């Protein structure tokens, strides 16, 4: 997965990759981080051949608080 200039176009924007032993743990960690900052929520999980665990990616804006209803959680729909 590539990170474009759009994702990091100004200070306060970050890309967070979370790697865990299983998909649910990685997803939940990204969701919890979304409770701290306005976040995209976790991406679809992926594995890197030869590396342990599964990874999800989230994009966050550290300048803004999360939405009143919490972070975006695609697993909740």
N, C-alpha and C positions, 0 to 999 in steps of 0.2 A: 504494500500500500504506500502510495507516495503522499508526501506532505507538500502542498503547493504554497506559493507566496500568499495566496488568499487566506490560508489558515493562520499565518503569522504576520499579517500585514501591518500590525501596530503593537506597541507594548501592551501587555495584559492578556493577549491571546496565547493559548497554549494547546499543545497536542499531548495527550496522556495515553501511553500504551501500558496496559495492565496485563501481566502474565501470571497465571496461576496454574495449579495442577489440573483443574477441571473448568469447564465452561461456566457453570453456575457461579463458582467463586469469582472468576474474572468478571462476569457480568454484574454481580452484586457489588463488587468493589467499585466499578465504574459508576453504577447507580448511586452509591453512597457519596462518591466524590461530587456527583451532580447535585447533591444536597447542600454543598458548600458554595458552589458557583453555578452560574448559568451554563448549562452543558448540553451537548448534542445527545447525551446518553450513549450507551455502548454500541459499537459497530457489530456486525456479524463476526463471530469468532473465527480465528484462523490458527493453524499450526505451522511452524517452520520446521522443515525436515532436518533431523539431526539435533534439534533443540527440544528440551523438555517443556511440557505444558502447552497451554492454549492462551492466545492473546486477543484482547479486544482493544479498540481505540475509541477515545472520546475527545471531543474538542470542547474547550472551556474558555469562558471570558472571565478572568479574575477581577475585572473592574466592576462587574455587576453581580448582585445577589441572585440566587435562584428564583424561579417563578414562584408565586405564592402557593401554588399547588404542588411544589416540589419539582424535581428534575424530570426531564422527559424519560419515560421508561417504556420502550417499545414492547417489552414482555408483559406489560400490564394490560394491553389491549386485547 
